[in-house]
Structure formats: structure tokens, C-alpha cells
Amino acid sequence: MVKYYYMGKRFNTPWQVFIEKVKRFLGLCVIGIVVAAVIVSIALIGRAVSPKIIYEVKEKEVVLDNLAGKIDQLKGELIKDIFDNERTGRTEEDALITWDPNPNHKSVEIASIGSCQWKIPTLQESYLKYYGEQLNRKGAILIALDDEKCKEVMTKVIFSEENGWRKWFNSGVKVKASERLAVIKSLEN
């Protein structure tokens, strides 16, 4: 007679071995089901205990900022700083006139007029360039003494000419005009 062994046990027939294998398989299935049930129970308990998070997508209006306002503000601040530095605390009513030595003829002094400290030939040249109108000396002096008009021409010179700020060199250096203009130009591009 043939002896059958399974898992160290002796059996008389193959049918007994088969039944033993089925019992073992069913035992493993029951263990698997119990483990799965425990995992699902833990998940369900965790879900019931933890707060629910609901994600909601809301449409949001996107506003594109082209920096135009900020650039204009930076330009205005630069002009104001140079203007304030040039007039050194004086007002339009003071009709500021200072005398600067002529670099070509040290014995001759040139008048710088108004809060923007325009030299008459420079103002005449700039006014002709930007407004297409030739000013006589009286007209140039009157514009130089008018704070708003002289600032308007100053703005055109500083932002239109290469190194235009150098016409107010000392004030431009004090307020770091070159660096500030570089920032403004980088924002404009």
C-alpha cells in the first residue's frame, strides 16, 4: 500500500490529502478575509472620525498689470527728487537765480534760472527740440521761472535724451538718477 504524507502527517488515501489541502486553503482564505475586514473597518472608522475636506474650485478674475502706473510713479519721483535738489528749499516765488562759472571762460559766469536751474541757451535748445518753437531770451526766462513748465521740459529731457539727466549732473548724482533710469527702462521693456 502507498503511504501519503502531507505537511508531515500520514494519510491513507489521496482523497484525505485533497481534503487536508482544501481545509488549509479555506483557513488561509478566512484569515485573509478577517485581515481585509479589519483594514476596511479601520479605514471606515478613520473616515468617520476625521473631518471631511471638500475641495471647491472658484473662478478668480485675473488682472494683468502692465506696470504703466508704477513706471509713471517712478518717473514722477525721479523728477521730483532732482527738482527738489536743484531748488534747495526755495519756492517759485523766490525766482531763484544762481551764477555758475563757464567751463570755457572761467571769468564769465552763466545764470541758472528758476527751480529747475535752466541755463537760457540749454532751455532754448530743448524747447525747440521738443516743442518745435524757438524761444527768445524773455520767453525762456519766463518758462524757467514757472515751476510746472520747467518741470515739463525737464521731464522730456531726462526721459527722451541719452543721459539727459546729466544736464542736472550734481543733483542727478545725489539722487542716483542713472541707476533709477536703468530700472525704469528695464521695466518699460
HELIX and SHEET records of a PDB file:
HELIX    1   1 PRO A   14  VAL A   49  1                                  36    
HELIX    2   2 ALA A   68  ARG A   87  1                                  20    
HELIX    3   3 GLU A   92  ASP A   94  5                                   3    
HELIX    4   4 ILE A  120  TYR A  131  1                                  12    
HELIX    5   5 ARG A  137  LEU A  145  1                                   9    
HELIX    6   6 ASP A  147  SER A  160  1                                  14    
HELIX    7   7 GLY A  164  TRP A  168  5                                   5    
HELIX    8   8 PHE A  169  LYS A  174  1                                   6    
HELIX    9   9 ALA A  177  GLU A  188  1                                  12    
SHEET    1   A 2 TYR A   4  TYR A   6  0                                        
SHEET    2   A 2 LYS A   9  PHE A  11 -1                                        
SHEET    1   B 3 ILE A  97  PRO A 101  0                                        
SHEET    2   B 3 GLU A 109  ILE A 113 -1                                        
SHEET    3   B 3 TRP A 118  LYS A 119 -1                                        
END                                                                             
